[in-house]
Amino acid sequence: MSEKRLALRRKRRVHVWKQRFLLSVIAFAMIVGCSFAFSGIMTSAHDKQNSIPTETSYISIQIESGDSLWSIAEEYKPVSQSTNEYISELIRLNGLTSEDIHADQYLTVACYETTLM
């Protein structure tokens, strides 16, 4: 093969390599960009889900034998609140000095309902 043909082949190979490299860089940039966009969308959706306003109503319940503040909290607390936080709220709402409750006693409990937007 002549020198001229070899030089032309080398030039073509370099050109093809540059094109492939450029396409790889563009593809990588698009993947990274899409990942950031998707991550932002998911974070936004998660934030909206956690900030759904709730409507609070209060009801009076009669304590039955075997009830505890823990079991009552598990039944009435919102998903976003821990059981311990809700128990503290029950104690505060009812002016209790301890976690002791007795059958036939009445407790005021907060009921949370999510509102649809």
MOPAC internal coordinates of N, CA, C and O (Angstrom, degrees):
PM7 1SCF
backbone

  N    0.0000 0     0.00 0     0.00 0    0    0    0
  C    1.4315 1     0.00 0     0.00 0    1    0    0
  C    1.5160 1   110.07 1     0.00 0    2    1    0
  O    1.2310 1   122.50 1   -32.33 1    3    2    1
  N    1.2365 1   112.81 1   147.67 1    3    2    1
  C    1.4552 1   117.71 1  -178.51 1    5    3    2
  C    1.5171 1   110.32 1   -80.53 1    6    5    3
  O    1.2310 1   121.31 1   -20.31 1    7    6    5
  N    1.3082 1   115.10 1   159.69 1    7    6    5
  C    1.4626 1   122.53 1   178.77 1    9    7    6
  C    1.5228 1   111.59 1   -59.57 1   10    9    7
  O    1.2310 1   121.92 1   142.83 1   11   10    9
  N    1.3122 1   113.93 1   -37.17 1   11   10    9
  C    1.4624 1   119.36 1  -177.68 1   13   11   10
  C    1.5330 1   110.41 1   -64.59 1   14   13   11
  O    1.2310 1   120.77 1   136.27 1   15   14   13
  N    1.3249 1   116.14 1   -43.73 1   15   14   13
  C    1.4737 1   120.15 1   179.86 1   17   15   14
  C    1.5252 1   111.21 1   -66.19 1   18   17   15
  O    1.2310 1   120.20 1   138.92 1   19   18   17
  N    1.3152 1   117.22 1   -41.08 1   19   18   17
  C    1.4652 1   120.90 1   178.47 1   21   19   18
  C    1.5334 1   110.77 1   -62.13 1   22   21   19
  O    1.2310 1   120.52 1   137.04 1   23   22   21
  N    1.2883 1   116.60 1   -42.96 1   23   22   21
  C    1.4635 1   121.20 1   178.59 1   25   23   22
  C    1.5192 1   110.28 1   -63.35 1   26   25   23
  O    1.2310 1   120.22 1   139.67 1   27   26   25
  N    1.3188 1   117.19 1   -40.33 1   27   26   25
  C    1.4669 1   122.00 1   179.10 1   29   27   26
  C    1.5256 1   110.34 1   -64.44 1   30   29   27
  O    1.2310 1   120.11 1   137.13 1   31   30   29
  N    1.3476 1   117.40 1   -42.87 1   31   30   29
  C    1.4637 1   121.46 1   178.74 1   33   31   30
  C    1.5288 1   110.76 1   -62.62 1   34   33   31
  O    1.2310 1   120.61 1   135.66 1   35   34   33
  N    1.3295 1   116.43 1   -44.34 1   35   34   33
  C    1.4587 1   120.65 1   178.40 1   37   35   34
  C    1.5242 1   110.94 1   -60.39 1   38   37   35
  O    1.2310 1   121.48 1   136.94 1   39   38   37
  N    1.3092 1   114.77 1   -43.06 1   39   38   37
  C    1.4664 1   120.63 1   179.67 1   41   39   38
  C    1.5273 1   110.25 1   -62.47 1   42   41   39
  O    1.2310 1   120.74 1   138.06 1   43   42   41
  N    1.3203 1   116.19 1   -41.94 1   43   42   41
  C    1.4591 1   120.79 1   179.25 1   45   43   42
  C    1.5291 1   111.34 1   -65.23 1   46   45   43
  O    1.2310 1   120.75 1   137.66 1   47   46   45
  N    1.3396 1   116.17 1   -42.34 1   47   46   45
  C    1.4648 1   120.83 1   178.76 1   49   47   46
  C    1.5320 1   110.76 1   -62.14 1   50   49   47
  O    1.2310 1   120.86 1   136.60 1   51   50   49
  N    1.3061 1   115.96 1   -43.40 1   51   50   49
  C    1.4597 1   120.36 1   178.57 1   53   51   50
  C    1.5180 1   109.83 1   -63.01 1   54   53   51
  O    1.2310 1   120.56 1   137.88 1   55   54   53
  N    1.3110 1   116.54 1   -42.12 1   55   54   53
  C    1.4666 1   120.97 1   179.23 1   57   55   54
  C    1.5294 1   110.38 1   -62.91 1   58   57   55
  O    1.2310 1   119.58 1   135.34 1   59   58   57
  N    1.3177 1   118.41 1   -44.66 1   59   58   57
  C    1.4698 1   122.72 1   179.07 1   61   59   58
  C    1.5272 1   109.55 1   -64.04 1   62   61   59
  O    1.2310 1   120.48 1   137.46 1   63   62   61
  N    1.3334 1   116.69 1   -42.54 1   63   62   61
  C    1.4542 1   120.50 1   179.22 1   65   63   62
  C    1.5262 1   110.78 1   -62.34 1   66   65   63
  O    1.2310 1   120.00 1   137.37 1   67   66   65
  N    1.3121 1   117.60 1   -42.63 1   67   66   65
  C    1.4597 1   121.74 1   178.01 1   69   67   66
  C    1.5205 1   111.38 1   -62.14 1   70   69   67
  O    1.2310 1   120.29 1   138.70 1   71   70   69
  N    1.3293 1   117.06 1   -41.30 1   71   70   69
  C    1.4674 1   120.98 1   178.99 1   73   71   70
  C    1.5263 1   110.21 1   -63.70 1   74   73   71
  O    1.2310 1   120.64 1   133.43 1   75   74   73
  N    1.3296 1   116.38 1   -46.57 1   75   74   73
  C    1.4672 1   119.98 1  -179.76 1   77   75   74
  C    1.5272 1   111.09 1   -63.37 1   78   77   75
  O    1.2310 1   120.74 1   138.27 1   79   78   77
  N    1.3183 1   116.18 1   -41.73 1   79   78   77
  C    1.4633 1   120.44 1   178.25 1   81   79   78
  C    1.5231 1   110.45 1   -61.56 1   82   81   79
  O    1.2310 1   120.35 1   133.87 1   83   82   81
  N    1.3015 1   116.93 1   -46.13 1   83   82   81
  C    1.4575 1   121.88 1   179.54 1   85   83   82
  C    1.5308 1   110.69 1   -61.63 1   86   85   83
  O    1.2310 1   119.88 1   136.10 1   87   86   85
  N    1.3211 1   117.83 1   -43.90 1   87   86   85
  C    1.4666 1   120.94 1   177.70 1   89   87   86
  C    1.5263 1   111.31 1   -63.47 1   90   89   87
  O    1.2310 1   120.46 1   141.48 1   91   90   89
  N    1.3216 1   116.72 1   -38.52 1   91   90   89
  C    1.4673 1   120.39 1   178.00 1   93   91   90
  C    1.5254 1   110.83 1   -63.99 1   94   93   91
  O    1.2310 1   120.26 1   136.61 1   95   94   93
  N    1.3272 1   117.11 1   -43.39 1   95   94   93
  C    1.4600 1   121.21 1   179.12 1   97   95   94
  C    1.5288 1   110.21 1   -63.47 1   98   97   95
  O    1.2310 1   120.22 1   136.94 1   99   98   97
  N    1.3229 1   117.19 1   -43.06 1   99   98   97
  C    1.4722 1   120.95 1   179.01 1  101   99   98
  C    1.5271 1   110.61 1   -63.89 1  102  101   99
  O    1.2310 1   120.36 1   136.19 1  103  102  101
  N    1.3496 1   116.92 1   -43.81 1  103  102  101
  C    1.4642 1   120.29 1   179.13 1  105  103  102
  C    1.5313 1   110.53 1   -61.97 1  106  105  103
  O    1.2310 1   120.53 1   136.45 1  107  106  105
  N    1.3300 1   116.59 1   -43.55 1  107  106  105
  C    1.4648 1   120.79 1   179.11 1  109  107  106
  C    1.5276 1   110.48 1   -61.66 1  110  109  107
  O    1.2310 1   120.45 1   135.09 1  111  110  109
  N    1.3301 1   116.74 1   -44.91 1  111  110  109
  C    1.4610 1   120.93 1   179.57 1  113  111  110
  C    1.5300 1   111.07 1   -61.81 1  114  113  111
  O    1.2310 1   120.43 1   140.92 1  115  114  113
  N    1.3145 1   116.79 1   -39.08 1  115  114  113
  C    1.4702 1   120.04 1   178.91 1  117  115  114
  C    1.5269 1   110.71 1   -66.78 1  118  117  115
  O    1.2310 1   120.23 1   139.38 1  119  118  117
  N    1.3225 1   117.17 1   -40.62 1  119  118  117
  C    1.4645 1   120.51 1   179.30 1  121  119  118
  C    1.5185 1   110.13 1   -64.07 1  122  121  119
  O    1.2310 1   120.27 1   134.59 1  123  122  121
  N    1.3189 1   117.09 1   -45.41 1  123  122  121
  C    1.4643 1   120.70 1   179.03 1  125  123  122
  C    1.5268 1   110.14 1   -63.07 1  126  125  123
  O    1.2310 1   120.39 1   135.84 1  127  126  125
  N    1.3327 1   116.87 1   -44.16 1  127  126  125
  C    1.4606 1   120.43 1   179.10 1  129  127  126
  C    1.5191 1   112.51 1   -60.76 1  130  129  127
  O    1.2310 1   120.66 1   136.32 1  131  130  129
  N    1.3272 1   116.33 1   -43.68 1  131  130  129
  C    1.4709 1   120.67 1   178.76 1  133  131  130
  C    1.5302 1   110.61 1   -65.36 1  134  133  131
  O    1.2310 1   120.63 1   141.86 1  135  134  133
  N    1.3283 1   116.41 1   -38.14 1  135  134  133
  C    1.4678 1   119.73 1   178.78 1  137  135  134
  C    1.5244 1   110.81 1   -62.02 1  138  137  135
  O    1.2310 1   120.50 1   134.75 1  139  138  137
  N    1.3430 1   116.66 1   -45.25 1  139  138  137
  C    1.4567 1   119.72 1   178.45 1  141  139  138
  C    1.5249 1   110.88 1   -64.00 1  142  141  139
  O    1.2310 1   120.17 1   138.54 1  143  142  141
  N    1.3138 1   117.29 1   -41.46 1  143  142  141
  C    1.4637 1   120.57 1   179.97 1  145  143  142
  C    1.5248 1   110.21 1   -63.29 1  146  145  143
  O    1.2310 1   120.25 1   134.17 1  147  146  145
  N    1.3266 1   117.13 1   -45.83 1  147  146  145
  C    1.4684 1   121.45 1  -179.35 1  149  147  146
  C    1.5261 1   110.32 1   -64.52 1  150  149  147
  O    1.2310 1   120.63 1   139.17 1  151  150  149
  N    1.3256 1   116.40 1   -40.83 1  151  150  149
  C    1.4569 1   120.90 1   178.50 1  153  151  150
  C    1.5254 1   110.22 1   -61.58 1  154  153  151
  O    1.2310 1   120.17 1   138.11 1  155  154  153
  N    1.3275 1   117.28 1   -41.89 1  155  154  153
  C    1.4613 1   121.26 1   178.61 1  157  155  154
  C    1.5159 1   112.19 1   -64.15 1  158  157  155
  O    1.2310 1   120.74 1   140.06 1  159  158  157
  N    1.3216 1   116.18 1   -39.94 1  159  158  157
  C    1.4666 1   120.73 1   178.83 1  161  159  158
  C    1.5226 1   110.09 1   -65.04 1  162  161  159
  O    1.2310 1   120.53 1   135.52 1  163  162  161
  N    1.3317 1   116.59 1   -44.48 1  163  162  161
  C    1.4613 1   120.03 1  -178.86 1  165  163  162
  C    1.5256 1   110.84 1   -65.99 1  166  165  163
  O    1.2310 1   119.70 1   139.47 1  167  166  165
  N    1.3239 1   118.17 1   -40.53 1  167  166  165
  C    1.4579 1   121.53 1   178.13 1  169  167  166
  C    1.5236 1   110.11 1   -63.40 1  170  169  167
  O    1.2310 1   120.44 1   137.78 1  171  170  169
  N    1.3151 1   116.76 1   -42.22 1  171  170  169
  C    1.4549 1   121.66 1   179.00 1  173  171  170
  C    1.5248 1   110.57 1   -62.56 1  174  173  171
  O    1.2310 1   120.37 1   136.00 1  175  174  173
  N    1.3246 1   116.90 1   -44.00 1  175  174  173
  C    1.4657 1   121.01 1   179.52 1  177  175  174
  C    1.5205 1   110.56 1   -64.96 1  178  177  175
  O    1.2310 1   120.46 1   140.07 1  179  178  177
  N    1.3365 1   116.74 1   -39.93 1  179  178  177
  C    1.4565 1   120.52 1   179.49 1  181  179  178
  C    1.5267 1   110.37 1   -65.14 1  182  181  179
  O    1.2310 1   119.81 1   137.10 1  183  182  181
  N    1.3312 1   117.97 1   -42.90 1  183  182  181
  C    1.4547 1   121.93 1   178.50 1  185  183  182
  C    1.5237 1   110.78 1   -62.24 1  186  185  183
  O    1.2310 1   119.90 1   138.54 1  187  186  185
  N    1.3267 1   117.80 1   -41.46 1  187  186  185
  C    1.4697 1   120.59 1   179.26 1  189  187  186
  C    1.5104 1   110.77 1   -65.16 1  190  189  187
  O    1.2310 1   120.75 1   140.85 1  191  190  189
  N    1.3372 1   116.16 1   -39.15 1  191  190  189
  C    1.4566 1   120.48 1  -178.84 1  193  191  190
  C    1.5267 1   110.26 1   -64.36 1  194  193  191
  O    1.2310 1   119.96 1   140.64 1  195  194  193
  N    1.3251 1   117.68 1   -39.36 1  195  194  193
  C    1.4520 1   121.33 1  -179.11 1  197  195  194
  C    1.5195 1   113.04 1   -76.13 1  198  197  195
  O    1.2310 1   119.79 1   163.38 1  199  198  197
  N    1.3206 1   118.01 1   -16.62 1  199  198  197
  C    1.4550 1   119.41 1  -175.80 1  201  199  198
  C    1.5248 1   112.40 1  -107.56 1  202  201  199
  O    1.2310 1   119.97 1  -158.61 1  203  202  201
  N    1.3293 1   117.66 1    21.39 1  203  202  201
  C    1.4601 1   120.21 1   176.58 1  205  203  202
  C    1.5262 1   107.60 1   -65.49 1  206  205  203
  O    1.2310 1   120.07 1   -55.74 1  207  206  205
  N    1.3185 1   117.48 1   124.26 1  207  206  205
  C    1.4557 1   118.89 1  -179.20 1  209  207  206
  C    1.5267 1   111.27 1   -65.76 1  210  209  207
  O    1.2310 1   120.66 1   -31.33 1  211  210  209
  N    1.3106 1   116.33 1   148.67 1  211  210  209
  C    1.4567 1   120.16 1   178.65 1  213  211  210
  C    1.5177 1   109.44 1  -119.00 1  214  213  211
  O    1.2310 1   122.06 1   -27.39 1  215  214  213
  N    1.2926 1   113.66 1   152.61 1  215  214  213
  C    1.4582 1   120.82 1   176.96 1  217  215  214
  C    1.5243 1   106.51 1  -105.16 1  218  217  215
  O    1.2310 1   120.19 1   -50.38 1  219  218  217
  N    1.3031 1   117.25 1   129.62 1  219  218  217
  C    1.4558 1   120.99 1  -177.73 1  221  219  218
  C    1.5142 1   109.74 1  -106.38 1  222  221  219
  O    1.2310 1   121.45 1   -48.16 1  223  222  221
  N    1.3225 1   114.84 1   131.84 1  223  222  221
  C    1.4627 1   119.94 1   171.52 1  225  223  222
  C    1.5278 1   106.74 1  -129.89 1  226  225  223
  O    1.2310 1   120.97 1   -21.89 1  227  226  225
  N    1.3042 1   115.74 1   158.11 1  227  226  225
  C    1.4645 1   120.73 1  -177.42 1  229  227  226
  C    1.5177 1   108.48 1  -120.56 1  230  229  227
  O    1.2310 1   121.81 1   -44.60 1  231  230  229
  N    1.3317 1   114.13 1   135.40 1  231  230  229
  C    1.4647 1   119.07 1   176.54 1  233  231  230
  C    1.5199 1   108.51 1  -130.26 1  234  233  231
  O    1.2310 1   121.40 1   -19.69 1  235  234  233
  N    1.2984 1   114.93 1   160.31 1  235  234  233
  C    1.4568 1   121.24 1   177.34 1  237  235  234
  C    1.5262 1   107.51 1  -105.90 1  238  237  235
  O    1.2310 1   121.21 1   -50.23 1  239  238  237
  N    1.3193 1   115.30 1   129.77 1  239  238  237
  C    1.4670 1   118.97 1   178.54 1  241  239  238
  C    1.5240 1   109.05 1  -121.10 1  242  241  239
  O    1.2310 1   121.13 1   -28.58 1  243  242  241
  N    1.3215 1   115.45 1   151.42 1  243  242  241
  C    1.4518 1   119.93 1   176.52 1  245  243  242
  C    1.5256 1   108.13 1   -96.25 1  246  245  243
  O    1.2310 1   120.99 1   -51.12 1  247  246  245
  N    1.3140 1   115.71 1   128.88 1  247  246  245
  C    1.4610 1   120.76 1  -178.42 1  249  247  246
  C    1.5195 1   108.82 1   -74.28 1  250  249  247
  O    1.2310 1   121.49 1   -46.40 1  251  250  249
  N    1.3132 1   114.76 1   133.60 1  251  250  249
  C    1.4624 1   120.91 1   178.14 1  253  251  250
  C    1.5194 1   109.28 1  -104.18 1  254  253  251
  O    1.2310 1   120.87 1   -17.51 1  255  254  253
  N    1.2932 1   115.95 1   162.49 1  255  254  253
  C    1.4553 1   121.15 1   178.36 1  257  255  254
  C    1.5288 1   109.61 1   -57.48 1  258  257  255
  O    1.2310 1   120.38 1   -48.10 1  259  258  257
  N    1.3132 1   116.87 1   131.90 1  259  258  257
  C    1.4658 1   121.28 1   179.85 1  261  259  258
  C    1.5268 1   113.67 1    94.56 1  262  261  259
  O    1.2310 1   120.13 1   168.21 1  263  262  261
  N    1.3471 1   117.35 1   -11.79 1  263  262  261
  C    1.4632 1   120.13 1   178.25 1  265  263  262
  C    1.5310 1   110.29 1   -71.82 1  266  265  263
  O    1.2310 1   120.96 1   -29.84 1  267  266  265
  N    1.2922 1   115.76 1   150.16 1  267  266  265
  C    1.4675 1   122.39 1   173.43 1  269  267  266
  C    1.5191 1   106.92 1  -138.79 1  270  269  267
  O    1.2310 1   120.63 1   -15.32 1  271  270  269
  N    1.3242 1   116.40 1   164.68 1  271  270  269
  C    1.4630 1   118.77 1   176.49 1  273  271  270
  C    1.5295 1   110.10 1   -60.12 1  274  273  271
  O    1.2310 1   120.82 1   145.76 1  275  274  273
  N    1.3154 1   116.04 1   -34.24 1  275  274  273
  C    1.4726 1   121.03 1   179.27 1  277  275  274
  C    1.5281 1   110.47 1   -62.42 1  278  277  275
  O    1.2310 1   119.93 1   131.74 1  279  278  277
  N    1.3445 1   117.74 1   -48.26 1  279  278  277
  C    1.4704 1   120.31 1  -177.73 1  281  279  278
  C    1.5327 1   111.03 1   -68.11 1  282  281  279
  O    1.2310 1   120.71 1   144.23 1  283  282  281
  N    1.3234 1   116.25 1   -35.77 1  283  282  281
  C    1.4654 1   119.83 1   177.85 1  285  283  282
  C    1.5209 1   109.96 1   -67.81 1  286  285  283
  O    1.2310 1   120.48 1   137.80 1  287  286  285
  N    1.3394 1   116.69 1   -42.20 1  287  286  285
  C    1.4684 1   120.71 1   178.22 1  289  287  286
  C    1.5224 1   110.70 1   -61.93 1  290  289  287
  O    1.2310 1   119.92 1   137.59 1  291  290  289
  N    1.3057 1   117.75 1   -42.41 1  291  290  289
  C    1.4672 1   121.05 1   179.14 1  293  291  290
  C    1.5289 1   111.63 1   -60.77 1  294  293  291
  O    1.2310 1   120.56 1   147.67 1  295  294  293
  N    1.3360 1   116.54 1   -32.33 1  295  294  293
  C    1.4600 1   120.42 1  -178.53 1  297  295  294
  C    1.5301 1   112.91 1   -79.62 1  298  297  295
  O    1.2310 1   119.86 1   143.78 1  299  298  297
  N    1.3329 1   117.87 1   -36.22 1  299  298  297
  C    1.4595 1   120.56 1  -170.43 1  301  299  298
  C    1.5344 1   115.78 1  -108.99 1  302  301  299
  O    1.2310 1   119.37 1   164.69 1  303  302  301
  N    1.3157 1   118.81 1   -15.31 1  303  302  301
  C    1.4621 1   120.41 1  -175.01 1  305  303  302
  C    1.5263 1   111.73 1   -70.49 1  306  305  303
  O    1.2310 1   120.65 1   -29.99 1  307  306  305
  N    1.3459 1   116.36 1   150.01 1  307  306  305
  C    1.4647 1   118.83 1   175.14 1  309  307  306
  C    1.5332 1   109.60 1   -75.45 1  310  309  307
  O    1.2310 1   120.63 1   -21.98 1  311  310  309
  N    1.3020 1   116.40 1   158.02 1  311  310  309
  C    1.4655 1   122.05 1  -178.03 1  313  311  310
  C    1.5296 1   111.30 1   -59.70 1  314  313  311
  O    1.2310 1   120.54 1   145.49 1  315  314  313
  N    1.3156 1   116.57 1   -34.51 1  315  314  313
  C    1.4614 1   120.68 1  -175.12 1  317  315  314
  C    1.5283 1   113.54 1   -78.05 1  318  317  315
  O    1.2310 1   119.66 1   174.85 1  319  318  317
  N    1.3218 1   118.26 1    -5.15 1  319  318  317
  C    1.4597 1   121.46 1  -176.33 1  321  319  318
  C    1.5243 1   109.53 1  -113.09 1  322  321  319
  O    1.2310 1   120.88 1   -38.05 1  323  322  321
  N    1.3276 1   115.93 1   141.95 1  323  322  321
  C    1.4673 1   119.07 1   178.42 1  325  323  322
  C    1.5270 1   109.48 1   -76.16 1  326  325  323
  O    1.2310 1   121.44 1   -21.78 1  327  326  325
  N    1.3062 1   114.85 1   158.22 1  327  326  325
  C    1.4624 1   120.22 1   179.10 1  329  327  326
  C    1.5243 1   110.57 1   -62.12 1  330  329  327
  O    1.2310 1   120.09 1   138.66 1  331  330  329
  N    1.3265 1   117.44 1   -41.34 1  331  330  329
  C    1.4727 1   120.74 1   179.30 1  333  331  330
  C    1.5245 1   111.76 1   -61.85 1  334  333  331
  O    1.2310 1   120.22 1   139.39 1  335  334  333
  N    1.3321 1   117.19 1   -40.61 1  335  334  333
  C    1.4665 1   120.41 1   177.89 1  337  335  334
  C    1.5278 1   110.64 1   -63.00 1  338  337  335
  O    1.2310 1   120.80 1   137.74 1  339  338  337
  N    1.3380 1   116.07 1   -42.26 1  339  338  337
  C    1.4630 1   119.36 1  -179.08 1  341  339  338
  C    1.5268 1   110.99 1   -67.55 1  342  341  339
  O    1.2310 1   120.35 1   141.27 1  343  342  341
  N    1.3248 1   116.93 1   -38.73 1  343  342  341
  C    1.4714 1   120.10 1   177.20 1  345  343  342
  C    1.5286 1   109.74 1   -61.26 1  346  345  343
  O    1.2310 1   120.12 1   136.95 1  347  346  345
  N    1.3224 1   117.37 1   -43.05 1  347  346  345
  C    1.4676 1   120.70 1   176.99 1  349  347  346
  C    1.5234 1   110.57 1   -59.59 1  350  349  347
  O    1.2310 1   120.94 1   140.70 1  351  350  349
  N    1.3367 1   115.81 1   -39.30 1  351  350  349
  C    1.4642 1   120.25 1   178.24 1  353  351  350
  C    1.5327 1   110.60 1   -65.41 1  354  353  351
  O    1.2310 1   120.02 1   138.55 1  355  354  353
  N    1.3454 1   117.56 1   -41.45 1  355  354  353
  C    1.4687 1   120.83 1   177.70 1  357  355  354
  C    1.5227 1   110.86 1   -61.46 1  358  357  355
  O    1.2310 1   120.33 1   136.49 1  359  358  357
  N    1.3198 1   116.97 1   -43.51 1  359  358  357
  C    1.4676 1   121.35 1   179.56 1  361  359  358
  C    1.5238 1   109.88 1   -61.56 1  362  361  359
  O    1.2310 1   120.44 1   135.10 1  363  362  361
  N    1.3339 1   116.76 1   -44.90 1  363  362  361
  C    1.4661 1   120.95 1  -179.68 1  365  363  362
  C    1.5299 1   111.05 1   -66.06 1  366  365  363
  O    1.2310 1   120.43 1   133.90 1  367  366  365
  N    1.3467 1   116.77 1   -46.10 1  367  366  365
  C    1.4717 1   121.24 1  -178.60 1  369  367  366
  C    1.5253 1   112.48 1   -59.16 1  370  369  367
  O    1.2310 1   120.86 1   142.70 1  371  370  369
  N    1.3261 1   115.95 1   -37.30 1  371  370  369
  C    1.4576 1   120.23 1  -173.20 1  373  371  370
  C    1.5216 1   113.71 1  -101.43 1  374  373  371
  O    1.2310 1   120.52 1  -175.99 1  375  374  373
  N    1.3300 1   116.61 1     4.01 1  375  374  373
  C    1.4622 1   120.05 1   178.39 1  377  375  374
  C    1.5227 1   113.01 1    62.44 1  378  377  375
  O    1.2310 1   120.31 1  -147.26 1  379  378  377
  N    1.3147 1   117.01 1    32.74 1  379  378  377
  C    1.4600 1   120.50 1  -179.21 1  381  379  378
  C    1.5230 1   109.83 1   -78.01 1  382  381  379
  O    1.2310 1   120.87 1   -30.31 1  383  382  381
  N    1.3345 1   115.94 1   149.69 1  383  382  381
  C    1.4645 1   120.27 1   176.80 1  385  383  382
  C    1.5267 1   111.98 1  -100.67 1  386  385  383
  O    1.2310 1   120.90 1   169.21 1  387  386  385
  N    1.3369 1   115.88 1   -10.79 1  387  386  385
  C    1.4670 1   120.39 1   177.30 1  389  387  386
  C    1.5296 1   107.88 1  -151.30 1  390  389  387
  O    1.2310 1   121.02 1     2.75 1  391  390  389
  N    1.3138 1   115.66 1  -177.25 1  391  390  389
  C    1.4629 1   120.48 1   179.14 1  393  391  390
  C    1.5281 1   111.95 1   -89.47 1  394  393  391
  O    1.2310 1   120.22 1  -174.14 1  395  394  393
  N    1.3247 1   117.19 1     5.86 1  395  394  393
  C    1.4617 1   120.68 1  -179.27 1  397  395  394
  C    1.5210 1   110.22 1   -76.83 1  398  397  395
  O    1.2310 1   121.12 1   -53.23 1  399  398  397
  N    1.3298 1   115.47 1   126.77 1  399  398  397
  C    1.4710 1   121.70 1   173.81 1  401  399  398
  C    1.5244 1   107.97 1  -131.73 1  402  401  399
  O    1.2310 1   121.00 1   -21.33 1  403  402  401
  N    1.3249 1   115.70 1   158.67 1  403  402  401
  C    1.4672 1   119.78 1  -174.68 1  405  403  402
  C    1.5207 1   110.09 1  -131.95 1  406  405  403
  O    1.2310 1   121.29 1   -28.44 1  407  406  405
  N    1.3249 1   115.13 1   151.56 1  407  406  405
  C    1.4596 1   121.18 1   177.97 1  409  407  406
  C    1.5164 1   110.04 1   -56.21 1  410  409  407
  O    1.2310 1   120.84 1   -33.99 1  411  410  409
  N    1.3257 1   116.01 1   146.01 1  411  410  409
  C    1.4624 1   126.11 1  -179.70 1  413  411  410
  C    1.5286 1   113.37 1    74.82 1  414  413  411
  O    1.2310 1   119.60 1   175.01 1  415  414  413
  N    1.3104 1   118.37 1    -4.99 1  415  414  413
  C    1.4687 1   121.87 1   174.06 1  417  415  414
  C    1.5325 1   107.19 1   -75.71 1  418  417  415
  O    1.2310 1   119.93 1   -25.94 1  419  418  417
  N    1.3274 1   117.74 1   154.06 1  419  418  417
  C    1.4637 1   121.80 1   177.65 1  421  419  418
  C    1.5206 1   109.05 1  -107.76 1  422  421  419
  O    1.2310 1   121.35 1   -39.48 1  423  422  421
  N    1.3225 1   115.02 1   140.52 1  423  422  421
  C    1.4640 1   121.62 1   176.94 1  425  423  422
  C    1.5147 1   109.36 1  -125.60 1  426  425  423
  O    1.2310 1   120.88 1   -36.65 1  427  426  425
  N    1.3146 1   115.92 1   143.35 1  427  426  425
  C    1.4601 1   120.75 1   171.15 1  429  427  426
  C    1.5204 1   106.61 1   -91.39 1  430  429  427
  O    1.2310 1   120.56 1   -52.07 1  431  430  429
  N    1.3260 1   116.53 1   127.93 1  431  430  429
  C    1.4666 1   120.57 1   178.97 1  433  431  430
  C    1.5277 1   108.56 1  -123.49 1  434  433  431
  O    1.2310 1   121.89 1   -32.33 1  435  434  433
  N    1.3249 1   114.00 1   147.67 1  435  434  433
  C    1.4587 1   120.23 1   177.24 1  437  435  434
  C    1.5346 1   108.04 1   -90.91 1  438  437  435
  O    1.2310 1   121.37 1   -47.94 1  439  438  437
  N    1.3142 1   114.99 1   132.06 1  439  438  437
  C    1.4579 1   121.20 1   176.30 1  441  439  438
  C    1.5237 1   107.63 1  -112.66 1  442  441  439
  O    1.2310 1   120.46 1   -52.21 1  443  442  441
  N    1.3117 1   116.72 1   127.79 1  443  442  441
  C    1.4546 1   121.22 1  -178.35 1  445  443  442
  C    1.5228 1   109.99 1  -109.34 1  446  445  443
  O    1.2310 1   120.97 1   -49.84 1  447  446  445
  N    1.3030 1   115.75 1   130.16 1  447  446  445
  C    1.4555 1   121.44 1   176.62 1  449  447  446
  C    1.5185 1   108.07 1  -122.30 1  450  449  447
  O    1.2310 1   120.60 1   -46.61 1  451  450  449
  N    1.3258 1   116.47 1   133.39 1  451  450  449
  C    1.4601 1   118.22 1   177.44 1  453  451  450
  C    1.5234 1   108.49 1   -79.29 1  454  453  451
  O    1.2310 1   121.18 1   -37.05 1  455  454  453
  N    1.3083 1   115.36 1   142.95 1  455  454  453
  C    1.4550 1   119.54 1   178.42 1  457  455  454
  C    1.5235 1   108.72 1  -101.53 1  458  457  455
  O    1.2310 1   121.00 1   -38.43 1  459  458  457
  N    1.3069 1   115.69 1   141.57 1  459  458  457
  C    1.4545 1   120.69 1   179.67 1  461  459  458
  C    1.5105 1   109.29 1   -86.85 1  462  461  459
  O    1.2310 1   120.89 1   -40.53 1  463  462  461
  N    1.3178 1   115.90 1   139.47 1  463  462  461
  C    1.4710 1   119.82 1  -179.66 1  465  463  462
  C    1.5002 1   108.75 1  -101.58 1  466  465  463
  O    1.2310 1   120.10 1   180.00 1  467  466  465

